[in-house]
Amino acid sequence: MVDITKLRDIAKEVISRDDVRQVIGYRPGTYGFRARPAFVLEPADADELIFSPACINNLATYIVIEEKLPVPRGQEPDSRKVAVMVKGCDSRAIIQQLEEKAYDRDHVLVLGIPCEGVVDMDKVNARFPNVDKGDIALEGDKFVISFNGTKEEVAKDELLADKCKRCRYPTPLVSDEMLGDEVERFADDDFSDVEVLEKKSRDEKWAYWEEKFSRCARCYACRNACPMCYCEDCVLTRLEPMWMRRSVDISENTAYHIARAYHLAGRCIQCGACEQACPMDIPLMDLNRKFYKDVRELFDYEPGTDAEQPPLLSTFSVDDREDFIL
């Protein structure tokens, strides 16, 4: 894992630079085992930074949702860099954002964190319910869970997030400074979970998604947590013209989730932030991974892996397959 002393020292050096205005990292949460985003504005703030298996947030989200406030007359906008700590999957979001020209490369300073896997917080809370304050560390093939003056060891596979079990990019694909040693890929992604759903009949698929989408409260946590949902004006919540109603019913919920999945086709980088944020336990990655699998098979394209390639839906090739077009 990452050397916390090194992480904090580098953060202090970075925030002390004249061309950097903030460092985005992680700090201990206020409840349970969670970590939370930290925004370091002064060197002293870096003493709170951590990195552990509880650091599940994709911090690349904060680069594109930063509010652009009006600049007073006679002043120039703050053009200094934003430094951000990213795991392997998070780094793919930065690459995809760069592909889409969301910002210039010199706008961001990337601090890469090779990741050996993060926990699924739902699994942790189910195993250790009602813990006011605790810590999670990874030692070899076990998570060490500390709370109330006790320590318990749990096999890594039991609490590991599903996305980590198929991760092929645990080491960041883009970085200005690496904060740890390279981590080998965990496994190849065979999309066996997607194939289970693909084999269902049409009626079975509808019954599956009808039950899932009927839970949706339209809180938009999935959209807000997603590093690729950064449109300033989201068509899915536009009031004039209104493309879909705010009603929480199966029809409107289905329209919302399918439209959002199509918007992420060729853009989703498999970080799972949407599913982590969902308070209704909707398996959103089932839908996103189906699109991801199709894009890879149809166009030999994998988002978030090459900042030099154009976004999938902004170009075409004369060699693209056409047999699937009606």
C-alpha positions as CSV (number, residue, x, y, z in Angstrom):
1,M,0.0,0.0,0.0
2,V,0.9,3.7,-0.2
3,D,3.4,5.1,2.3
4,I,1.2,7.7,4.1
5,T,4.2,9.8,5.2
6,K,5.4,10.0,1.6
7,L,1.9,10.9,0.4
8,R,1.6,13.7,2.9
9,D,5.1,15.1,2.2
10,I,4.4,15.1,-1.6
11,A,1.0,16.8,-1.0
12,K,2.7,19.5,1.1
13,E,5.3,20.1,-1.7
14,V,2.6,20.2,-4.3
15,I,0.3,22.6,-2.5
16,S,3.3,24.9,-1.8
17,R,3.8,25.4,-5.5
18,D,2.8,28.7,-7.0
19,D,1.0,27.0,-9.9
20,V,-1.2,24.7,-7.8
21,R,-4.3,26.0,-6.0
22,Q,-5.5,22.8,-4.3
23,V,-4.9,19.1,-3.8
24,I,-7.8,16.7,-3.8
25,G,-7.3,13.6,-1.8
26,Y,-8.8,11.5,1.0
27,R,-9.2,12.0,4.8
28,P,-10.9,9.9,7.5
29,G,-14.7,10.0,7.5
30,T,-16.9,11.0,10.4
31,Y,-18.8,7.8,10.8
32,G,-18.2,4.1,10.4
33,F,-15.3,2.9,8.2
34,R,-15.7,5.5,5.5
35,A,-13.1,7.8,4.1
36,R,-14.2,11.1,2.5
37,P,-12.8,13.6,0.0
38,A,-10.3,16.2,1.3
39,F,-9.6,19.5,-0.3
40,V,-6.1,20.7,0.7
41,L,-5.6,24.4,0.4
42,E,-2.6,24.8,2.8
43,P,0.4,22.6,3.6
44,A,-0.8,22.0,7.2
45,D,-4.1,20.5,5.8
46,A,-2.0,17.7,4.2
47,D,-1.4,16.1,7.6
48,E,-5.0,14.7,7.5
49,L,-4.5,12.9,4.1
50,I,-4.8,9.1,4.0
51,F,-5.1,6.3,1.6
52,S,-6.7,3.0,2.6
53,P,-9.1,0.3,1.2
54,A,-11.9,2.6,2.4
55,C,-11.0,5.3,-0.2
56,I,-13.7,4.3,-2.7
57,N,-14.6,7.7,-4.1
58,N,-13.6,8.6,-7.7
59,L,-12.0,12.0,-7.1
60,A,-11.8,12.8,-10.8
61,T,-15.5,13.8,-10.5
62,Y,-14.4,17.0,-8.6
63,I,-12.3,18.3,-11.4
64,V,-15.2,18.8,-13.8
65,I,-17.9,19.9,-11.3
66,E,-15.9,22.8,-9.9
67,E,-18.0,25.9,-9.9
68,K,-16.8,28.6,-12.3
69,L,-17.6,31.7,-10.4
70,P,-17.9,35.1,-12.1
71,V,-14.6,37.0,-12.0
72,P,-14.8,40.6,-10.8
73,R,-13.9,43.3,-13.3
74,G,-10.2,43.8,-13.6
75,Q,-9.3,40.4,-12.2
76,E,-8.2,37.2,-14.0
77,P,-9.7,33.8,-13.4
78,D,-7.5,31.4,-11.3
79,S,-5.8,29.3,-13.8
80,R,-3.6,27.4,-11.4
81,K,-3.6,23.6,-11.5
82,V,-5.7,21.2,-9.5
83,A,-3.8,18.3,-8.1
84,V,-5.8,15.1,-7.6
85,M,-5.0,11.7,-6.2
86,V,-6.3,8.9,-8.4
87,K,-6.4,5.1,-8.3
88,G,-6.1,3.1,-11.5
89,C,-9.8,3.1,-12.4
90,D,-10.0,6.8,-11.5
91,S,-7.1,7.7,-13.8
92,R,-9.2,6.3,-16.7
93,A,-11.8,9.0,-15.9
94,I,-9.1,11.7,-16.3
95,I,-8.0,10.2,-19.6
96,Q,-11.6,10.1,-20.9
97,Q,-12.2,13.7,-19.7
98,L,-9.1,14.7,-21.6
99,E,-10.3,12.9,-24.7
100,E,-13.5,14.9,-24.6
101,K,-11.6,18.2,-24.0
102,A,-13.3,18.8,-20.7
103,Y,-10.1,20.7,-19.7
104,D,-6.5,20.9,-20.8
105,R,-3.8,18.6,-19.6
106,D,-1.9,21.4,-18.0
107,H,-5.0,22.2,-15.9
108,V,-4.5,19.1,-13.7
109,L,-1.6,17.5,-11.8
110,V,-2.2,13.8,-11.4
111,L,-0.8,12.0,-8.3
112,G,-1.1,8.3,-9.1
113,I,-1.9,5.8,-6.4
114,P,-1.3,2.1,-7.4
115,C,-4.3,0.3,-5.8
116,E,-4.4,-3.2,-4.4
117,G,-8.2,-3.1,-4.2
118,V,-10.9,-1.2,-2.2
119,V,-13.7,-2.6,-0.1
120,D,-17.4,-2.8,-0.9
121,M,-18.7,-0.7,1.9
122,D,-22.1,-2.5,1.9
123,K,-20.3,-5.8,2.5
124,V,-18.3,-4.2,5.3
125,N,-21.3,-2.7,7.0
126,A,-23.2,-5.9,6.7
127,R,-20.3,-7.8,8.4
128,F,-19.7,-5.1,11.0
129,P,-23.0,-3.2,11.6
130,N,-23.5,-0.1,13.7
131,V,-19.8,0.7,14.1
132,D,-19.4,4.4,15.0
133,K,-15.7,4.6,14.1
134,G,-13.3,2.1,12.6
135,D,-10.4,1.7,10.2
136,I,-9.6,-0.7,7.4
137,A,-6.1,-1.8,6.3
138,L,-4.9,-4.4,3.8
139,E,-2.2,-6.8,4.9
140,G,-1.4,-9.4,2.3
141,D,-4.5,-11.3,1.3
142,K,-6.5,-10.1,4.3
143,F,-8.4,-6.9,5.4
144,V,-7.7,-5.9,9.0
145,I,-10.8,-4.3,10.5
146,S,-10.1,-2.2,13.6
147,F,-12.9,-0.8,15.8
148,N,-13.8,-0.4,19.5
149,G,-10.2,-1.4,20.5
150,T,-10.4,-4.7,18.7
151,K,-9.0,-6.1,15.4
152,E,-10.5,-8.7,13.1
153,E,-9.0,-10.2,9.9
154,V,-11.2,-11.0,7.0
155,A,-10.2,-12.7,3.8
156,K,-9.7,-10.1,1.1
157,D,-12.1,-11.7,-1.4
158,E,-15.0,-11.5,1.1
159,L,-15.0,-7.7,1.3
160,L,-13.3,-6.7,-2.0
161,A,-15.5,-4.6,-4.3
162,D,-16.6,-6.6,-7.4
163,K,-15.1,-4.1,-9.8
164,C,-11.6,-4.8,-8.2
165,K,-12.0,-8.5,-8.8
166,R,-11.9,-7.9,-12.6
167,C,-9.7,-4.8,-12.6
168,R,-7.1,-4.7,-15.4
169,Y,-5.7,-1.3,-14.6
170,P,-4.8,-1.1,-10.8
171,T,-1.9,1.1,-11.6
172,P,-2.9,4.6,-12.9
173,L,-2.5,5.0,-16.7
174,V,-1.7,8.6,-16.4
175,S,0.3,10.4,-13.6
176,D,2.7,13.2,-13.0
177,E,4.0,11.5,-9.9
178,M,3.4,8.0,-8.7
179,L,2.9,7.5,-5.0
180,G,3.7,3.8,-4.8
181,D,5.0,0.8,-6.6
182,E,3.2,-0.6,-9.7
183,V,0.5,-3.2,-9.0
184,E,0.0,-6.1,-11.4
185,R,-3.5,-6.5,-12.9
186,F,-5.8,-8.7,-10.8
187,A,-7.6,-10.5,-13.5
188,D,-9.0,-10.3,-17.1
189,D,-12.6,-9.3,-17.4
190,D,-14.6,-12.1,-19.1
191,F,-17.9,-10.3,-18.7
192,S,-19.5,-13.5,-17.3
193,D,-21.8,-11.4,-15.2
194,V,-23.1,-9.6,-18.3
195,E,-23.6,-12.9,-20.2
196,V,-25.9,-14.2,-17.4
197,L,-28.3,-11.3,-18.1
198,E,-27.9,-11.6,-21.9
199,K,-29.1,-15.2,-21.7
200,K,-32.4,-14.2,-20.1
201,S,-35.6,-14.0,-22.2
202,R,-37.0,-10.6,-23.1
203,D,-39.8,-11.1,-20.4
204,E,-37.2,-12.1,-17.8
205,K,-35.1,-9.1,-18.6
206,W,-38.0,-6.7,-18.2
207,A,-39.1,-8.3,-15.0
208,Y,-35.5,-7.9,-13.7
209,W,-35.2,-4.3,-14.6
210,E,-38.8,-3.4,-13.7
211,E,-38.1,-4.5,-10.1
212,K,-34.8,-2.6,-10.0
213,F,-36.0,0.6,-11.5
214,S,-39.1,0.7,-9.4
215,R,-36.9,1.3,-6.4
216,C,-35.4,4.5,-7.9
217,A,-36.1,7.7,-5.9
218,R,-34.7,9.9,-8.6
219,C,-32.2,11.4,-6.2
220,Y,-29.6,11.7,-9.0
221,A,-26.8,10.5,-6.7
222,C,-25.7,8.2,-9.6
223,R,-25.3,11.2,-11.9
224,N,-23.7,13.4,-9.3
225,A,-21.1,10.7,-8.4
226,C,-20.2,9.9,-12.0
227,P,-17.0,11.5,-13.4
228,M,-18.4,11.4,-16.9
229,C,-21.7,13.1,-16.0
230,Y,-20.5,16.6,-16.1
231,C,-22.9,18.4,-18.5
232,E,-23.8,21.8,-17.1
233,D,-27.3,21.5,-18.4
234,C,-28.5,17.8,-18.1
235,V,-31.2,17.1,-20.6
236,L,-32.7,14.5,-18.2
237,T,-33.7,17.2,-15.7
238,R,-34.4,20.1,-18.1
239,L,-37.7,21.8,-17.5
240,E,-38.1,23.7,-20.8
241,P,-38.4,21.8,-22.9
242,M,-39.1,18.9,-20.5
243,W,-37.9,15.6,-22.0
244,M,-39.1,13.5,-19.1
245,R,-41.2,14.1,-16.1
246,R,-39.9,14.2,-12.5
247,S,-42.4,11.5,-11.6
248,V,-41.1,8.6,-9.6
249,D,-42.7,5.8,-11.5
250,I,-41.5,2.8,-13.5
251,S,-42.0,4.5,-16.9
252,E,-40.1,7.7,-16.0
253,N,-37.5,5.9,-14.0
254,T,-36.8,3.5,-16.9
255,A,-36.5,6.3,-19.3
256,Y,-34.0,8.1,-17.1
257,H,-31.7,5.1,-16.5
258,I,-31.7,4.0,-20.1
259,A,-31.1,7.5,-21.4
260,R,-28.2,7.9,-19.0
261,A,-26.8,4.5,-19.9
262,Y,-26.8,5.5,-23.6
263,H,-25.1,8.8,-22.8
264,L,-22.3,6.8,-21.1
265,A,-21.9,4.3,-24.0
266,G,-18.2,4.4,-25.0
267,R,-17.6,6.7,-22.0
268,C,-18.1,4.7,-18.8
269,I,-14.8,3.8,-17.3
270,Q,-16.1,1.1,-15.0
271,C,-15.3,2.8,-11.7
272,G,-18.6,1.9,-10.2
273,A,-19.1,5.3,-8.5
274,C,-22.8,5.4,-9.6
275,E,-23.7,2.1,-8.0
276,Q,-21.7,2.9,-4.8
277,A,-23.7,6.1,-4.5
278,C,-27.1,4.7,-5.1
279,P,-29.1,4.5,-1.8
280,M,-31.6,2.1,-3.3
281,D,-29.1,-0.6,-4.2
282,I,-29.9,-0.6,-7.9
283,P,-27.3,-2.6,-9.9
284,L,-26.5,0.2,-12.3
285,M,-23.2,-1.5,-13.4
286,D,-25.2,-4.3,-14.9
287,L,-26.5,-1.9,-17.4
288,N,-23.3,0.1,-17.9
289,R,-21.3,-3.1,-18.3
290,K,-23.6,-4.4,-21.1
291,F,-22.9,-1.2,-23.1
292,Y,-19.2,-1.4,-22.3
293,K,-19.0,-5.0,-23.5
294,D,-20.9,-4.2,-26.7
295,V,-18.7,-1.2,-27.5
296,R,-15.6,-3.2,-27.0
297,E,-16.8,-6.0,-29.3
298,L,-18.4,-3.9,-32.0
299,F,-15.8,-1.1,-32.2
300,D,-12.7,-2.5,-30.5
301,Y,-12.8,0.6,-28.3
302,E,-12.1,0.9,-24.5
303,P,-12.7,4.3,-23.0
304,G,-10.2,5.9,-20.7
305,T,-7.1,4.1,-21.9
306,D,-5.6,6.5,-24.5
307,A,-5.8,10.3,-24.2
308,E,-4.7,10.7,-27.8
309,Q,-7.6,8.8,-29.3
310,P,-10.8,10.7,-30.2
311,P,-14.0,9.8,-28.3
312,L,-15.8,6.9,-29.8
313,L,-19.0,8.7,-30.9
314,S,-17.2,11.7,-32.4
315,T,-15.6,9.7,-35.3
316,F,-16.1,6.6,-37.4
317,S,-14.0,4.2,-39.4
318,V,-14.8,2.7,-42.8
319,D,-13.9,-0.6,-41.3
320,D,-16.6,-0.4,-38.6
321,R,-19.0,-3.3,-38.5
322,E,-22.3,-2.7,-40.1
323,D,-24.0,-6.1,-39.9
324,F,-25.8,-5.2,-36.7
325,I,-27.4,-2.1,-38.1
326,L,-31.1,-2.6,-39.0
